[in-house]
Amino acid sequence: MAKLHELLAVRDDRSNKAKKIVEETRHVLGHNRNLFAGTVKTVRAHDDKRSKEFDSDETISVTTSVQARLEYTFGAVISAIDVAATIAQTNTVAKADIIVDGITLKTGVPATTLLELEKELTQWRETVNLCPTLPSGIDWVPADNQAIPHVFVTKHPIVKKRSEKVTTPVVLYAHTDKHPAQVKEVVNDVPVADITETAYNAMLKSETKAAMMERVDKLITAVKEARARANDTEAQPSNIGKILADYVLKGA
């Protein structure tokens, strides 16, 4: 008895083969009808004396029949249909549990659902990976006074100085009776105010993001393993293709 995963491995090949044969048959039926016809041509002279001049035999055999071509074509189609139908039938009973770290998150998940979950969880991972994290080097604590949840505030306010540029004259050389004083202007930044800044931020903690990424990766692995178990289910055979083809070809 075949397993579900074995049928999944040949499904596309069967389908592609059937499509190719159907296309070939349509071409033959529409453009190569001479394959279905034959003749036996005999020529005999009325005058025996001229028999060598006229007497001849020509036979063109029938290469194949329309019925035989249809049966050949439907045979390939039947194979593709029955594989697809058997997969669909088996998928109704192919199920497995999603298990992470020995904990069963969900029991009896259908194989088709597990396949869709694999695709969806990949999108989840990409989304989580894009999440920005809190700036490092700063102590962040939950901000309980905000209107929305999951907001952080700096544990210690950031104090900065506001300064102004002040020009101060500096005497380089004092005035003498021989030389005037030499004075140079020096520009200094002089603090004029203190700025206390409290920052709020609603990004994720880096460790929170890392934990989420780890859980998503574990879940992706668990779903893949579950689908592998589900695909090991014994196939539930379906011969619907032959039944339908017999009805068309034989009327039975």
PyRosetta script that sets phi, psi and omega in degrees:
from pyrosetta import init, pose_from_sequence

init()
pose = pose_from_sequence("MAKLHELLAVRDDRSNKAKKIVEETRHVLGHNRNLFAGTVKTVRAHDDKRSKEFDSDETISVTTSVQARLEYTFGAVISAIDVAATIAQTNTVAKADIIVDGITLKTGVPATTLLELEKELTQWRETVNLCPTLPSGIDWVPADNQAIPHVFVTKHPIVKKRSEKVTTPVVLYAHTDKHPAQVKEVVNDVPVADITETAYNAMLKSETKAAMMERVDKLITAVKEARARANDTEAQPSNIGKILADYVLKGA")
pose.set_psi(1, 130.4)
pose.set_omega(1, -178.6)
pose.set_phi(2, -73.1)
pose.set_psi(2, 154.5)
pose.set_omega(2, 175.3)
pose.set_phi(3, -95.4)
pose.set_psi(3, 159.4)
pose.set_omega(3, -179.7)
pose.set_phi(4, -58.9)
pose.set_psi(4, -42.6)
pose.set_omega(4, -177.5)
pose.set_phi(5, -64.6)
pose.set_psi(5, -28.4)
pose.set_omega(5, 177.5)
pose.set_phi(6, -69.6)
pose.set_psi(6, -37.7)
pose.set_omega(6, 177.7)
pose.set_phi(7, -69.8)
pose.set_psi(7, -38.6)
pose.set_omega(7, 178.5)
pose.set_phi(8, -61.7)
pose.set_psi(8, -32.8)
pose.set_omega(8, -177.9)
pose.set_phi(9, -69.6)
pose.set_psi(9, -27.7)
pose.set_omega(9, -176.6)
pose.set_phi(10, -106.2)
pose.set_psi(10, -4.8)
pose.set_omega(10, -174.9)
pose.set_phi(11, -56.7)
pose.set_psi(11, -49.6)
pose.set_omega(11, -177.1)
pose.set_phi(12, -65.4)
pose.set_psi(12, -39.4)
pose.set_omega(12, 179.1)
pose.set_phi(13, -62.5)
pose.set_psi(13, -44.3)
pose.set_omega(13, 179.2)
pose.set_phi(14, -63.0)
pose.set_psi(14, -42.9)
pose.set_omega(14, -179.0)
pose.set_phi(15, -65.5)
pose.set_psi(15, -44.9)
pose.set_omega(15, -179.6)
pose.set_phi(16, -65.3)
pose.set_psi(16, -39.2)
pose.set_omega(16, 178.5)
pose.set_phi(17, -63.0)
pose.set_psi(17, -44.1)
pose.set_omega(17, -179.4)
pose.set_phi(18, -62.5)
pose.set_psi(18, -43.3)
pose.set_omega(18, 179.8)
pose.set_phi(19, -61.8)
pose.set_psi(19, -41.5)
pose.set_omega(19, -179.5)
pose.set_phi(20, -63.8)
pose.set_psi(20, -44.4)
pose.set_omega(20, -179.2)
pose.set_phi(21, -66.7)
pose.set_psi(21, -39.2)
pose.set_omega(21, 177.5)
pose.set_phi(22, -61.4)
pose.set_psi(22, -43.7)
pose.set_omega(22, 178.0)
pose.set_phi(23, -62.6)
pose.set_psi(23, -42.8)
pose.set_omega(23, 178.7)
pose.set_phi(24, -62.6)
pose.set_psi(24, -43.5)
pose.set_omega(24, -179.0)
pose.set_phi(25, -64.6)
pose.set_psi(25, -41.5)
pose.set_omega(25, 177.8)
pose.set_phi(26, -60.8)
pose.set_psi(26, -39.2)
pose.set_omega(26, 178.5)
pose.set_phi(27, -65.3)
pose.set_psi(27, -44.3)
pose.set_omega(27, 179.9)
pose.set_phi(28, -62.6)
pose.set_psi(28, -46.0)
pose.set_omega(28, -178.4)
pose.set_phi(29, -64.3)
pose.set_psi(29, -32.3)
pose.set_omega(29, -177.0)
pose.set_phi(30, -91.9)
pose.set_psi(30, -28.0)
pose.set_omega(30, -171.2)
pose.set_phi(31, -127.3)
pose.set_psi(31, -10.9)
pose.set_omega(31, -178.3)
pose.set_phi(32, -126.0)
pose.set_psi(32, 48.1)
pose.set_omega(32, -176.6)
pose.set_phi(33, -70.1)
pose.set_psi(33, -13.3)
pose.set_omega(33, 177.5)
pose.set_phi(34, -63.7)
pose.set_psi(34, -20.7)
pose.set_omega(34, 178.7)
pose.set_phi(35, -66.6)
pose.set_psi(35, -20.6)
pose.set_omega(35, -176.5)
pose.set_phi(36, -97.3)
pose.set_psi(36, 3.3)
pose.set_omega(36, -176.1)
pose.set_phi(37, -122.9)
pose.set_psi(37, 151.3)
pose.set_omega(37, 177.3)
pose.set_phi(38, -147.8)
pose.set_psi(38, 162.2)
pose.set_omega(38, 179.7)
pose.set_phi(39, -145.1)
pose.set_psi(39, 152.8)
pose.set_omega(39, 169.2)
pose.set_phi(40, -123.9)
pose.set_psi(40, 114.9)
pose.set_omega(40, -174.4)
pose.set_phi(41, -115.5)
pose.set_psi(41, 122.9)
pose.set_omega(41, 179.6)
pose.set_phi(42, -122.3)
pose.set_psi(42, 131.8)
pose.set_omega(42, 177.7)
pose.set_phi(43, -120.4)
pose.set_psi(43, 125.5)
pose.set_omega(43, 178.6)
pose.set_phi(44, -130.1)
pose.set_psi(44, 129.5)
pose.set_omega(44, -179.6)
pose.set_phi(45, -73.0)
pose.set_psi(45, 143.8)
pose.set_omega(45, 176.7)
pose.set_phi(46, -68.1)
pose.set_psi(46, -34.3)
pose.set_omega(46, -179.0)
pose.set_phi(47, -102.5)
pose.set_psi(47, 117.0)
pose.set_omega(47, -178.3)
pose.set_phi(48, -56.1)
pose.set_psi(48, -26.4)
pose.set_omega(48, -179.8)
pose.set_phi(49, -68.4)
pose.set_psi(49, -19.0)
pose.set_omega(49, -178.0)
pose.set_phi(50, -108.5)
pose.set_psi(50, 17.0)
pose.set_omega(50, -177.5)
pose.set_phi(51, -61.6)
pose.set_psi(51, -38.1)
pose.set_omega(51, 179.5)
pose.set_phi(52, -64.8)
pose.set_psi(52, -26.9)
pose.set_omega(52, -178.3)
pose.set_phi(53, -77.8)
pose.set_psi(53, -36.7)
pose.set_omega(53, -172.5)
pose.set_phi(54, -113.2)
pose.set_psi(54, -30.7)
pose.set_omega(54, -171.7)
pose.set_phi(55, -63.1)
pose.set_psi(55, 129.9)
pose.set_omega(55, 176.8)
pose.set_phi(56, -160.6)
pose.set_psi(56, 157.3)
pose.set_omega(56, 175.8)
pose.set_phi(57, -131.1)
pose.set_psi(57, 131.8)
pose.set_omega(57, 179.6)
pose.set_phi(58, -135.0)
pose.set_psi(58, 127.8)
pose.set_omega(58, 179.7)
pose.set_phi(59, -125.5)
pose.set_psi(59, 125.6)
pose.set_omega(59, 173.1)
pose.set_phi(60, -115.9)
pose.set_psi(60, 114.1)
pose.set_omega(60, -175.9)
pose.set_phi(61, -82.1)
pose.set_psi(61, 152.2)
pose.set_omega(61, 173.6)
pose.set_phi(62, -71.2)
pose.set_psi(62, 124.0)
pose.set_omega(62, -177.5)
pose.set_phi(63, -74.3)
pose.set_psi(63, -43.6)
pose.set_omega(63, -179.9)
pose.set_phi(64, -159.1)
pose.set_psi(64, 172.4)
pose.set_omega(64, 177.9)
pose.set_phi(65, -112.7)
pose.set_psi(65, 156.7)
pose.set_omega(65, 176.9)
pose.set_phi(66, -60.3)
pose.set_psi(66, -41.5)
pose.set_omega(66, -179.5)
pose.set_phi(67, -61.4)
pose.set_psi(67, -43.0)
pose.set_omega(67, -179.8)
pose.set_phi(68, -65.3)
pose.set_psi(68, -39.7)
pose.set_omega(68, 178.9)
pose.set_phi(69, -64.8)
pose.set_psi(69, -40.2)
pose.set_omega(69, 178.4)
pose.set_phi(70, -65.0)
pose.set_psi(70, -41.6)
pose.set_omega(70, -179.3)
pose.set_phi(71, -65.0)
pose.set_psi(71, -39.2)
pose.set_omega(71, 176.7)
pose.set_phi(72, -63.0)
pose.set_psi(72, -45.0)
pose.set_omega(72, -178.0)
pose.set_phi(73, -67.4)
pose.set_psi(73, -47.0)
pose.set_omega(73, -179.6)
pose.set_phi(74, -64.5)
pose.set_psi(74, -27.2)
pose.set_omega(74, 177.2)
pose.set_phi(75, -61.1)
pose.set_psi(75, -43.8)
pose.set_omega(75, 178.3)
pose.set_phi(76, -68.4)
pose.set_psi(76, -38.6)
pose.set_omega(76, -179.9)
pose.set_phi(77, -66.9)
pose.set_psi(77, -41.2)
pose.set_omega(77, 178.5)
pose.set_phi(78, -57.7)
pose.set_psi(78, -44.2)
pose.set_omega(78, -179.3)
pose.set_phi(79, -60.3)
pose.set_psi(79, -44.6)
pose.set_omega(79, -179.5)
pose.set_phi(80, -66.2)
pose.set_psi(80, -43.0)
pose.set_omega(80, -178.9)
pose.set_phi(81, -64.4)
pose.set_psi(81, -44.5)
pose.set_omega(81, -176.7)
pose.set_phi(82, -67.1)
pose.set_psi(82, -35.4)
pose.set_omega(82, 175.9)
pose.set_phi(83, -64.4)
pose.set_psi(83, -46.7)
pose.set_omega(83, -179.9)
pose.set_phi(84, -63.6)
pose.set_psi(84, -41.8)
pose.set_omega(84, -179.5)
pose.set_phi(85, -67.8)
pose.set_psi(85, -38.1)
pose.set_omega(85, 178.4)
pose.set_phi(86, -65.8)
pose.set_psi(86, -39.6)
pose.set_omega(86, 176.7)
pose.set_phi(87, -62.1)
pose.set_psi(87, -45.7)
pose.set_omega(87, -179.7)
pose.set_phi(88, -63.1)
pose.set_psi(88, -42.0)
pose.set_omega(88, -179.9)
pose.set_phi(89, -65.6)
pose.set_psi(89, -41.9)
pose.set_omega(89, -179.4)
pose.set_phi(90, -68.3)
pose.set_psi(90, -33.8)
pose.set_omega(90, 179.4)
pose.set_phi(91, -63.0)
pose.set_psi(91, -19.6)
pose.set_omega(91, 178.2)
pose.set_phi(92, -73.1)
pose.set_psi(92, -18.3)
pose.set_omega(92, -179.9)
pose.set_phi(93, -119.9)
pose.set_psi(93, -9.9)
pose.set_omega(93, -179.0)
pose.set_phi(94, -78.9)
pose.set_psi(94, 108.0)
pose.set_omega(94, -177.5)
pose.set_phi(95, -140.4)
pose.set_psi(95, 159.8)
pose.set_omega(95, 177.2)
pose.set_phi(96, -156.9)
pose.set_psi(96, 161.2)
pose.set_omega(96, 179.4)
pose.set_phi(97, -89.6)
pose.set_psi(97, 146.1)
pose.set_omega(97, 173.0)
pose.set_phi(98, -93.2)
pose.set_psi(98, 115.4)
pose.set_omega(98, -174.9)
pose.set_phi(99, -122.0)
pose.set_psi(99, 126.0)
pose.set_omega(99, 178.2)
pose.set_phi(100, -125.2)
pose.set_psi(100, 123.2)
pose.set_omega(100, 179.6)
pose.set_phi(101, 52.2)
pose.set_psi(101, 40.0)
pose.set_omega(101, 177.8)
pose.set_phi(102, 79.5)
pose.set_psi(102, -1.5)
pose.set_omega(102, -179.6)
pose.set_phi(103, -104.5)
pose.set_psi(103, 127.0)
pose.set_omega(103, 179.4)
pose.set_phi(104, -83.4)
pose.set_psi(104, 112.8)
pose.set_omega(104, 180.0)
pose.set_phi(105, -81.5)
pose.set_psi(105, -34.9)
pose.set_omega(105, -179.7)
pose.set_phi(106, -155.3)
pose.set_psi(106, 134.8)
pose.set_omega(106, -179.3)
pose.set_phi(107, -100.3)
pose.set_psi(107, 152.2)
pose.set_omega(107, 171.8)
pose.set_phi(108, 58.5)
pose.set_psi(108, 46.5)
pose.set_omega(108, 179.2)
pose.set_phi(109, -85.1)
pose.set_psi(109, 126.2)
pose.set_omega(109, -179.1)
pose.set_phi(110, -60.4)
pose.set_psi(110, 148.7)
pose.set_omega(110, -179.1)
pose.set_phi(111, -58.5)
pose.set_psi(111, -38.6)
pose.set_omega(111, -179.5)
pose.set_phi(112, -65.4)
pose.set_psi(112, -37.0)
pose.set_omega(112, 177.5)
pose.set_phi(113, -67.7)
pose.set_psi(113, -39.5)
pose.set_omega(113, 179.1)
pose.set_phi(114, -62.2)
pose.set_psi(114, -37.7)
pose.set_omega(114, 178.0)
pose.set_phi(115, -63.8)
pose.set_psi(115, -43.6)
pose.set_omega(115, 179.0)
pose.set_phi(116, -67.2)
pose.set_psi(116, -35.6)
pose.set_omega(116, 178.5)
pose.set_phi(117, -64.0)
pose.set_psi(117, -37.7)
pose.set_omega(117, 177.3)
pose.set_phi(118, -56.7)
pose.set_psi(118, -46.6)
pose.set_omega(118, -179.8)
pose.set_phi(119, -65.1)
pose.set_psi(119, -43.5)
pose.set_omega(119, -176.9)
pose.set_phi(120, -66.7)
pose.set_psi(120, -41.9)
pose.set_omega(120, -178.2)
pose.set_phi(121, -66.6)
pose.set_psi(121, -28.8)
pose.set_omega(121, 174.7)
pose.set_phi(122, -64.0)
pose.set_psi(122, -38.5)
pose.set_omega(122, 176.5)
pose.set_phi(123, -67.6)
pose.set_psi(123, -38.9)
pose.set_omega(123, 177.3)
pose.set_phi(124, -58.2)
pose.set_psi(124, -45.4)
pose.set_omega(124, -177.8)
pose.set_phi(125, -60.9)
pose.set_psi(125, -43.0)
pose.set_omega(125, 179.5)
pose.set_phi(126, -63.3)
pose.set_psi(126, -37.4)
pose.set_omega(126, -179.8)
pose.set_phi(127, -66.9)
pose.set_psi(127, -48.1)
pose.set_omega(127, -179.5)
pose.set_phi(128, -62.7)
pose.set_psi(128, -38.4)
pose.set_omega(128, -178.0)
pose.set_phi(129, -64.5)
pose.set_psi(129, -24.6)
pose.set_omega(129, -180.0)
pose.set_phi(130, -83.2)
pose.set_psi(130, -10.4)
pose.set_omega(130, -176.3)
pose.set_phi(131, -65.2)
pose.set_psi(131, 128.6)
pose.set_omega(131, 176.7)
pose.set_phi(132, -75.7)
pose.set_psi(132, 155.4)
pose.set_omega(132, -178.9)
pose.set_phi(133, -118.5)
pose.set_psi(133, 161.7)
pose.set_omega(133, -179.3)
pose.set_phi(134, -60.7)
pose.set_psi(134, 143.4)
pose.set_omega(134, 177.0)
pose.set_phi(135, -56.8)
pose.set_psi(135, 138.0)
pose.set_omega(135, -179.2)
pose.set_phi(136, -80.5)
pose.set_psi(136, 165.3)
pose.set_omega(136, 178.3)
pose.set_phi(137, 81.9)
pose.set_psi(137, 5.5)
pose.set_omega(137, -179.3)
pose.set_phi(138, -127.4)
pose.set_psi(138, 138.4)
pose.set_omega(138, 176.0)
pose.set_phi(139, -81.7)
pose.set_psi(139, 118.9)
pose.set_omega(139, -179.7)
pose.set_phi(140, -111.7)
pose.set_psi(140, 139.9)
pose.set_omega(140, 176.5)
pose.set_phi(141, -131.9)
pose.set_psi(141, 157.2)
pose.set_omega(141, 179.0)
pose.set_phi(142, -59.8)
pose.set_psi(142, 138.0)
pose.set_omega(142, 178.4)
pose.set_phi(143, -100.1)
pose.set_psi(143, 99.6)
pose.set_omega(143, -176.1)
pose.set_phi(144, -77.9)
pose.set_psi(144, -10.8)
pose.set_omega(144, -175.1)
pose.set_phi(145, -93.7)
pose.set_psi(145, 9.8)
pose.set_omega(145, -178.6)
pose.set_phi(146, -93.9)
pose.set_psi(146, 154.6)
pose.set_omega(146, -177.1)
pose.set_phi(147, -73.7)
pose.set_psi(147, -22.2)
pose.set_omega(147, -179.7)
pose.set_phi(148, -114.3)
pose.set_psi(148, 153.5)
pose.set_omega(148, -178.6)
pose.set_phi(149, -79.5)
pose.set_psi(149, 169.9)
pose.set_omega(149, 174.1)
pose.set_phi(150, 63.3)
pose.set_psi(150, 38.3)
pose.set_omega(150, 175.7)
pose.set_phi(151, -109.4)
pose.set_psi(151, 140.8)
pose.set_omega(151, 179.7)
pose.set_phi(152, -115.5)
pose.set_psi(152, 156.7)
pose.set_omega(152, 179.2)
pose.set_phi(153, -133.3)
pose.set_psi(153, 150.5)
pose.set_omega(153, 178.3)
pose.set_phi(154, -65.2)
pose.set_psi(154, 133.3)
pose.set_omega(154, -178.9)
pose.set_phi(155, -64.9)
pose.set_psi(155, -38.4)
pose.set_omega(155, 179.0)
pose.set_phi(156, -120.1)
pose.set_psi(156, 127.3)
pose.set_omega(156, 178.7)
pose.set_phi(157, -58.1)
pose.set_psi(157, 148.5)
pose.set_omega(157, 177.5)
pose.set_phi(158, -93.4)
pose.set_psi(158, 119.9)
pose.set_omega(158, -178.5)
pose.set_phi(159, -103.5)
pose.set_psi(159, 127.7)
pose.set_omega(159, 178.7)
pose.set_phi(160, -126.1)
pose.set_psi(160, 159.8)
pose.set_omega(160, 177.9)
pose.set_phi(161, -103.6)
pose.set_psi(161, 138.5)
pose.set_omega(161, 170.8)
pose.set_phi(162, -102.7)
pose.set_psi(162, 130.2)
pose.set_omega(162, -176.8)
pose.set_phi(163, -127.3)
pose.set_psi(163, 163.5)
pose.set_omega(163, 175.9)
pose.set_phi(164, -127.0)
pose.set_psi(164, 152.9)
pose.set_omega(164, 176.5)
pose.set_phi(165, -87.2)
pose.set_psi(165, 122.0)
pose.set_omega(165, -178.6)
pose.set_phi(166, -117.6)
pose.set_psi(166, 128.8)
pose.set_omega(166, 179.7)
pose.set_phi(167, -91.8)
pose.set_psi(167, 126.4)
pose.set_omega(167, -179.1)
pose.set_phi(168, -125.4)
pose.set_psi(168, 129.1)
pose.set_omega(168, 177.9)
pose.set_phi(169, -76.2)
pose.set_psi(169, 137.3)
pose.set_omega(169, 178.8)
pose.set_phi(170, -124.3)
pose.set_psi(170, 126.1)
pose.set_omega(170, -179.7)
pose.set_phi(171, -82.6)
pose.set_psi(171, 117.5)
pose.set_omega(171, 178.2)
pose.set_phi(172, -83.8)
pose.set_psi(172, -44.0)
pose.set_omega(172, 179.2)
pose.set_phi(173, -136.4)
pose.set_psi(173, 129.4)
pose.set_omega(173, -178.8)
pose.set_phi(174, -71.1)
pose.set_psi(174, 158.0)
pose.set_omega(174, 178.5)
pose.set_phi(175, -68.5)
pose.set_psi(175, 135.6)
pose.set_omega(175, 173.9)
pose.set_phi(176, -127.1)
pose.set_psi(176, 175.2)
pose.set_omega(176, 180.0)
pose.set_phi(177, -71.9)
pose.set_psi(177, -10.2)
pose.set_omega(177, -179.7)
pose.set_phi(178, -107.4)
pose.set_psi(178, -25.9)
pose.set_omega(178, -176.8)
pose.set_phi(179, -135.7)
pose.set_psi(179, 143.3)
pose.set_omega(179, 174.6)
pose.set_phi(180, -73.9)
pose.set_psi(180, 161.1)
pose.set_omega(180, 178.9)
pose.set_phi(181, -65.3)
pose.set_psi(181, 144.7)
pose.set_omega(181, 175.3)
pose.set_phi(182, -109.0)
pose.set_psi(182, 119.6)
pose.set_omega(182, -175.9)
pose.set_phi(183, -121.0)
pose.set_psi(183, 136.5)
pose.set_omega(183, 177.1)
pose.set_phi(184, -121.2)
pose.set_psi(184, 138.5)
pose.set_omega(184, 177.9)
pose.set_phi(185, -89.5)
pose.set_psi(185, 128.2)
pose.set_omega(185, 179.2)
pose.set_phi(186, -114.3)
pose.set_psi(186, 131.2)
pose.set_omega(186, 179.4)
pose.set_phi(187, -99.6)
pose.set_psi(187, 123.4)
pose.set_omega(187, 179.8)
pose.set_phi(188, -121.2)
pose.set_psi(188, 146.7)
pose.set_omega(188, 171.8)
pose.set_phi(189, -84.7)
pose.set_psi(189, 117.0)
pose.set_omega(189, -176.4)
pose.set_phi(190, -112.8)
pose.set_psi(190, 120.6)
pose.set_omega(190, 178.4)
pose.set_phi(191, -59.4)
pose.set_psi(191, 133.9)
pose.set_omega(191, 179.4)
pose.set_phi(192, -124.9)
pose.set_psi(192, -12.6)
pose.set_omega(192, -179.3)
pose.set_phi(193, -161.8)
pose.set_psi(193, 156.1)
pose.set_omega(193, 173.6)
pose.set_phi(194, -103.0)
pose.set_psi(194, 136.0)
pose.set_omega(194, 177.4)
pose.set_phi(195, -114.2)
pose.set_psi(195, 120.1)
pose.set_omega(195, 177.2)
pose.set_phi(196, -107.4)
pose.set_psi(196, 121.1)
pose.set_omega(196, -175.1)
pose.set_phi(197, -120.4)
pose.set_psi(197, 127.5)
pose.set_omega(197, 174.2)
pose.set_phi(198, -110.5)
pose.set_psi(198, 119.8)
pose.set_omega(198, -175.5)
pose.set_phi(199, -99.2)
pose.set_psi(199, 141.4)
pose.set_omega(199, 175.3)
pose.set_phi(200, -117.5)
pose.set_psi(200, 146.2)
pose.set_omega(200, -177.1)
pose.set_phi(201, -153.6)
pose.set_psi(201, 133.7)
pose.set_omega(201, -178.2)
pose.set_phi(202, -109.9)
pose.set_psi(202, 23.3)
pose.set_omega(202, 174.6)
pose.set_phi(203, -79.2)
pose.set_psi(203, 173.9)
pose.set_omega(203, 179.4)
pose.set_phi(204, -83.8)
pose.set_psi(204, 148.8)
pose.set_omega(204, 168.4)
pose.set_phi(205, -66.7)
pose.set_psi(205, 145.9)
pose.set_omega(205, -178.3)
pose.set_phi(206, -60.1)
pose.set_psi(206, -37.4)
pose.set_omega(206, -179.8)
pose.set_phi(207, -70.9)
pose.set_psi(207, -29.5)
pose.set_omega(207, 176.8)
pose.set_phi(208, -67.7)
pose.set_psi(208, -44.7)
pose.set_omega(208, 178.2)
pose.set_phi(209, -62.3)
pose.set_psi(209, -44.9)
pose.set_omega(209, -179.3)
pose.set_phi(210, -60.2)
pose.set_psi(210, -40.1)
pose.set_omega(210, -180.0)
pose.set_phi(211, -66.9)
pose.set_psi(211, -40.3)
pose.set_omega(211, 177.7)
pose.set_phi(212, -62.3)
pose.set_psi(212, -44.7)
pose.set_omega(212, -179.9)
pose.set_phi(213, -60.7)
pose.set_psi(213, -41.0)
pose.set_omega(213, -179.8)
pose.set_phi(214, -64.5)
pose.set_psi(214, -41.2)
pose.set_omega(214, -179.0)
pose.set_phi(215, -68.3)
pose.set_psi(215, -39.5)
pose.set_omega(215, 177.8)
pose.set_phi(216, -63.1)
pose.set_psi(216, -43.5)
pose.set_omega(216, 179.4)
pose.set_phi(217, -62.3)
pose.set_psi(217, -41.4)
pose.set_omega(217, 177.8)
pose.set_phi(218, -62.8)
pose.set_psi(218, -39.9)
pose.set_omega(218, -178.7)
pose.set_phi(219, -67.7)
pose.set_psi(219, -40.2)
pose.set_omega(219, 177.7)
pose.set_phi(220, -60.4)
pose.set_psi(220, -45.2)
pose.set_omega(220, 179.1)
pose.set_phi(221, -63.1)
pose.set_psi(221, -43.2)
pose.set_omega(221, -179.0)
pose.set_phi(222, -63.1)
pose.set_psi(222, -39.8)
pose.set_omega(222, -179.7)
pose.set_phi(223, -68.8)
pose.set_psi(223, -40.2)
pose.set_omega(223, 177.4)
pose.set_phi(224, -62.3)
pose.set_psi(224, -42.8)
pose.set_omega(224, 178.9)
pose.set_phi(225, -65.1)
pose.set_psi(225, -38.7)
pose.set_omega(225, 178.8)
pose.set_phi(226, -64.8)
pose.set_psi(226, -41.4)
pose.set_omega(226, 179.9)
pose.set_phi(227, -65.9)
pose.set_psi(227, -37.0)
pose.set_omega(227, 177.5)
pose.set_phi(228, -61.7)
pose.set_psi(228, -40.8)
pose.set_omega(228, 178.2)
pose.set_phi(229, -66.9)
pose.set_psi(229, -41.2)
pose.set_omega(229, 179.6)
pose.set_phi(230, -64.3)
pose.set_psi(230, -38.4)
pose.set_omega(230, -179.0)
pose.set_phi(231, -73.0)
pose.set_psi(231, -6.9)
pose.set_omega(231, 176.9)
pose.set_phi(232, -88.6)
pose.set_psi(232, 5.6)
pose.set_omega(232, 179.0)
pose.set_phi(233, -67.1)
pose.set_psi(233, 142.7)
pose.set_omega(233, 176.0)
pose.set_phi(234, -62.3)
pose.set_psi(234, 135.2)
pose.set_omega(234, -178.6)
pose.set_phi(235, -65.7)
pose.set_psi(235, 144.4)
pose.set_omega(235, 175.6)
pose.set_phi(236, -102.8)
pose.set_psi(236, 96.0)
pose.set_omega(236, -171.1)
pose.set_phi(237, -57.8)
pose.set_psi(237, 144.5)
pose.set_omega(237, 174.9)
pose.set_phi(238, -135.5)
pose.set_psi(238, 130.6)
pose.set_omega(238, 179.2)
pose.set_phi(239, -114.2)
pose.set_psi(239, 31.6)
pose.set_omega(239, -177.0)
pose.set_phi(240, -60.1)
pose.set_psi(240, -33.5)
pose.set_omega(240, -178.8)
pose.set_phi(241, -60.2)
pose.set_psi(241, -46.7)
pose.set_omega(241, -179.1)
pose.set_phi(242, -65.2)
pose.set_psi(242, -39.7)
pose.set_omega(242, 179.7)
pose.set_phi(243, -60.6)
pose.set_psi(243, -46.4)
pose.set_omega(243, -178.5)
pose.set_phi(244, -69.5)
pose.set_psi(244, -39.4)
pose.set_omega(244, -179.8)
pose.set_phi(245, -66.5)
pose.set_psi(245, -41.7)
pose.set_omega(245, 177.9)
pose.set_phi(246, -60.6)
pose.set_psi(246, -37.4)
pose.set_omega(246, 179.7)
pose.set_phi(247, -64.8)
pose.set_psi(247, -41.9)
pose.set_omega(247, -179.1)
pose.set_phi(248, -70.2)
pose.set_psi(248, -47.3)
pose.set_omega(248, -172.8)
pose.set_phi(249, -79.9)
pose.set_psi(249, -33.1)
pose.set_omega(249, -173.7)
pose.set_phi(250, -116.8)
pose.set_psi(250, -14.1)
pose.set_omega(250, -177.7)
pose.set_phi(251, 74.3)
pose.set_psi(251, 18.2)
pose.set_omega(251, -176.7)
pose.set_phi(252, -99.0)
pose.dump_pdb("model.pdb")
